[in-house]
Amino acid sequence: MEYRGYDSAGIAVERDRDLTVRKSAVRVGELRALTEGLEGAVVGIAHTRWATHGAATEANAHPHVDESGRIAVVHNGILENAEHLRAQLVEQGVVLASETDSEVLAHLIAAEVRQGRRLEDAVRESLRGVEGTYGIVVLDAQRPDELVAARNGSPIVLGLGEGEMFIASDVSALVLHTRQVVYLEDGEVATVRAGDYHTSTVDSRRTDRAPTTVDQSATDFELGGFSDYMDKEIQEQPEAVGRALLGRLDARLGTARLDGLGLDPRELRGIRRVKILGCGSAYYAGQLGAAMIEELARVPADAEPAAEFRYRNPVVDPDCLYIAVSQSGETFDTLATVEELRRKGARVAGAVNVVGSAIARECGSGVFLHAGPEISVASTKAFTNMTVSFAMLGLLLGRVRDLSATQGKRIVEGLQALPDRIAEVVEQRAAIAAVADRFADAEHMFYIGRVRGWPVAREGAQKLKEISYIHAEAYQASELKHGPLALIDPSMPSVVVVPDDELIGKNLSTIEQIKARGGPVIVVTNADLPCDLADAVIRVPRVEPELDPILLTIPMQLFAYHLARKLGRDIDKPRNLAKSVTVE
Ligand code: AGP
């Protein structure tokens, strides 16, 4: 699971009824070198860690092992009562080898095994005393014919091979070996042997999990000649958007078909509000989408960070369509929000990329993004497909209300043209790289947008800080003079988003205000603005005005990418970040 972002890694294998453990606080590449000589082993567990409890050290890397060296555990998630459990273990005389929450699992399970319990029962018993989230796999060196996995809030998927079995936290790790997979549900335990598997609940009820076939192959996850995944995924966007639109546009009626929502026209008309919930870039995509939905359908729509929403005990509106948006479908805060909304009887649909993921399953209805596997931590093609999906939702909701057939057809044509227009922007990458090079020594940048340009600016700033580590701050153009303008000087470049819409005059005067204070300006626009308007002008083609923000985001990705590249950053795996944030 290297691609998800990690800070240490480890592996434990069984040989001659004994565990051999190797760990690295550097990279998986180093771990590979440390595993020389372990080739004969037939069962093992490995892990890439993203530190939550305790620093990124070898001691804190997983797998964690009990004192007798018999039980090894890998764990994703966070144990909330870890301090209490650690204190209890210390009281019992156990010497803890790490600062992690996860280590307690190895000791708890080992204690149950010592009392004669089968591994599966020992895991079950131990999990009863544990609060928090987990996706775990457990290996008992004395019983090397089986592995036990359990899930609560962190994904676990079994891969069914022929005479061999796999367990992972993401199907991307499995597709090289098998496309037959079984997704565990929260509260489930699986025992996996080379030739079979069975599942049950933590409280011992048998469950029946039928395998599903993954609709992706190993090549979807390969770099295929690109130097990094972010570059590949930026360039894949025309096809990815084509897939999102496939079979969903009705040119004759000027509308969209989103059958996965499971809503008939009467129910669509009954929706009085749309609220989009997600985290990070998914939230910004939601903000961009909400603006399009409101514009096309004249239905009040907004977006909110999922965690903020659930912690403020929101008033749940029965006439609101709540949408959980997520690339991975496993983001903890978004999933918890869906659960909370469902508990309160709300109507929640998913806008999710990974089929079979927890959020997709919990929502039960929605729109799959069809972006294909997104490996780079920085989201690009999934972000774009989120916005395209929201545009289709806006169109659909608009066409059961006051959006005329003519207007609907105009939007359909605009959407159909998007893949080609995106390809035209991607083709400008050398020119955008040249602009990025000129600003590579900036320590801070502003991203300025107004109305349609505002979510674009937010996502632009997010991309830049995430992969280049340059401090970037997004502001509404109208807010500049209420404070941030004080920071403008020749060392503070501003990226200003200028859609060719009725607000262009206001955006041009914002540019003048920045220039008057000596601030360098980079304009990203689809208007015919003169090249000498600013220090750099990046132009994108026109689409339909309502869809402009989708296209204006693409140069933001390329600008951040080339700047990060110029600075020699680890683009696909930025420091401190993980691809799927399955912890709170
Ligand atoms: C995007 O570039 C970021 N890596 C991050 O903000 C991401 O969008 C967020 O963590 C949500 O992920 P999700 O779409 O998988 O739910």
Residues whose N, C-alpha, C, O or C-beta is under 5 A from the ligand:
A	BS01	AGP	C279 G280 S281 A282 V325 S326 Q327 S328 G329 T331 V377 A378 S379 A578 K579 V581
